[in-house]
Amino acid sequence: MVKIANRLRGLQQSTLGAMTVRCQELGALNLAQGRSQVPPPASLLAEGSRDFKELGHSYSQPEGLAVFREAVSDKVKRHSGLSVEPATQVLATVGATGALAATLTALLDAGDGVILFEPFYSYYLSALKMQNLRPEPVRLVGPDFAITEKPLRAAINGRTRAMIICSPNNPSGHRLTATELEIVSAVAEEHDLLVITDEVYEDIYFGPAPHLAAATVGNLEERTVTLGSLGKSFSIPGWRLGYVCGPELLISAIRIAADALVACAPAPLQELGARALSLGEDYYRDLRAMYDRKRRTLAEGFAAAGLSPNEPEGSYYLFVDCSRMGVTTGVEAAEILLENSLVGTVPGEAFYLAAPDRPYIRACFSVPDDVIAEAVSRLVSGV
Ligand SMILES: Cc1ncc(COP(=O)(O)O)c(C=O)c1O
């Protein structure tokens, strides 16, 4: 009998995938998956369909097209002041997922420990398992889910080699502050750790303060790789276009791993992606206003149903404390919401290694306004 590799042990269909199937079976609204259901910029689609024949349809260089890397470098500089040399410090990747896989492959060895701040985006755990890396959890406490020094220091041991941070955060919506990043910087420097910062939601935040890129704080730049994605900012996750930026030495190693894993990111889409990255500030303002509206409406629905939604500072998820339902786990809460209100959400357990301290569920608001309105009406009448 052909054997399945040990690294796949314990990796099954994700909770998100399972909830999607249940939603289909029951005819429930799916607020579980983080799949964006809002349309991409109209100008990008129009140019894409007009010009697709003329684009390059072969491989690009493993590091990606120069036009794409230049557009990434310009955009991150414009939005957060992060300075990266397009020729040597930027790599086009197959989504941020591909960027993370290549980074872990290139910079860490089997058995190395990686700090994960709970709650964390669940793909991190799968990505670590695929490389036989050891997840080392640090529990963050709601409602603000801020990084503090003591628990971080307590989690570090002789095998810890890296940490993954995420801001704006999926699922908590928290944006890391300069103070938190100073802590990350000091601890990383002291233990000589690699810092992987996932900033795929950099353009989706609420409030006036611009995105704070981790690599611009303290001494983080020299030991930090920044993961980005066009999927969230331009509502094109299916294009599988992302990037990783960082110190030249690290990027040249990640380039080798990315080449070995997937050869290159989709070349014709890199050309179109470069145009998306050059959209003006009006585009981003409208994007944030749209998500702000959706987040408020959905939060009002959960609150009207007697639950306690958080107030996300960024990303497109609500992380809702369902204690008031009288349940102890997010699994129970998600089940009740599904059965009684026909609204599919993700149990908080999906974002933790051990049981969370409260019964959380995550609800995605990257869905059309009419879906949000219907979810609100079902929540109010059903819970
Ligand atoms: C925090 C976070 N990182 C990375 C990704 C994956 O990004 P991509 O689609 O570019 O691989 C997601 C997608 O939901 C995410 O929420």
The ligand as an ORCA input file, in Angstrom:
! r2SCAN-3c Opt
* xyz 0 1
  C      -3.539     36.625      7.114
  C      -3.522     36.026      5.755
  N      -2.342     35.762      5.177
  C      -2.276     35.211      3.961
  C      -3.412     34.893      3.253
  C      -3.291     34.226      1.917
  O      -3.020     35.161      0.926
  P      -2.897     34.708     -0.597
  O      -4.273     34.463     -1.110
  O      -2.215     35.847     -1.262
  O      -2.093     33.458     -0.616
  C      -4.668     35.150      3.808
  C      -5.901     34.800      3.085
  O      -6.986     34.757      3.632
  C      -4.721     35.735      5.097
  O      -5.895     36.003      5.699
*
